[in-house]
Amino acid sequence: MLMHSIDTVKTRQQGDPHIPPKYTSLSSSYLKIFRQEGIRRGLYSGVTPAFLGSFPGTIIFFGSYEYSKRHLIDAGLHHSLAYLAGGMISKDKSGFSLAVLTNLGFLADLAASVVYVPSEVLKTRLQLQGRYNNPFFNSGYNYRSTLDATRTIIKLEGISALFYGYKATIFRDLPFSALQFAFYEQEQRWAKQWVGGKDIGLGLEILTATSAGGLAGVITCPLDVVKTRIQTQLNPPEGDTNRATTIASTTSPSKAMPTAYAVEPIQVPHQKRPISTSSPTTTIPKAGSVTLDTSSVFTGLKIVYKTEGLAGCFRGVGPRFVWTSVQSGTMLVLYQVLLRQLEAYPLVSSNGRSAI
């Protein structure tokens, strides 16, 4: 929750549809949002769905990671591959791996994703919108609250809209988790070899954790860009031209909806909210000339690269690096502290009896 404001800046940078982009560097974007929109409705917009969706995924993730890792090592898999596979298996939802199928955390992880992905859609849209009736930034929608956002999305775009970017979220989280834990376990081994013992100290614990998370965050930034843009698109249900017309009329300036919502009406039948198209050349395309008209991760990456170049693929990389570094540092250090406490005070004794 402490780093949510940094995540908001990242979302604004990645999903900004304006040309030229209104949000550039981390510091200037942070100050601009703070001065114009404040803390609760600006920097911390979308914090409620983020809070509600974070706990199930985190708890299940660590449970399945540790379970998978230990069983793979016991089965004779090399430690490095086990760490990598453990990170991948704990997030994998495809069901093709035997290890996943035998992992009791797999079904729970699927159940958690039903909560986590909708919370991500709500979070990113509220972060991109900012305050209600925002006069400083036009995101293409205008929700009063998390509940209003949920109702409006279901009414105008269908309940499936709450699961936009489901595949993109998996494509982002799976390699991020795998890389994060692979880097972390390797750095932990290097640190233990350097100090010549198992206890590497708090300083190296923090360094290995933050660097592992930050590096994994940078590498997977293009996937995060695509996920953000897919989830913040406005999409009428496929084939529902009446629903699309309803969206357009609802967001028309002639209706009672606020003008901040009505600047960019939805076209029929499948007009998406324009992605930012900061061109790698000296020619800046007209606003709305390029849209991310796909739910495919790979097609989305191609569109972003062709229209914005490599810089577009790494939009928001600064805030993402800071956010993933601090998040991973806090999470992994606390995780190690908890493991050491459980080893020192086991819940089950060596003879199989409860230690409590």
Secondary structure, 3 states (H helix, E strand, C coil): CCCHHHHHHHHHHHHCCCCCCCCCCHHHHHHHHHHHHCHHHHHCCCHHHHHHHHHHHHHHHHHHHHHHHHHHHHCCCCHHHHHHHHHHHCCCCCCCCHHHHCCCHHHHHHHHHHHHHHHHHHHHHHHHHCCCCCCCCCCCCCCCCHHHHHHHHHHHHCHHHHHCCHHHHHHHHHHHHHHHHHHHHHHHHHHHHHHCCCCCHHHHHHHHHHHHHHHHHHHCHHHHHHHHHHHCCCCCCCCCHHHHHHHHHHCCCCCCCCHHHHCCCCCCCCCCCCCCCCCCCCCCCCCCCCCCCCCCHHHHHHHHHHHHHHHHHCCCHHHHHHHHHHHHHHHHHHHHHHHHHHHHCCCECCCCCECC
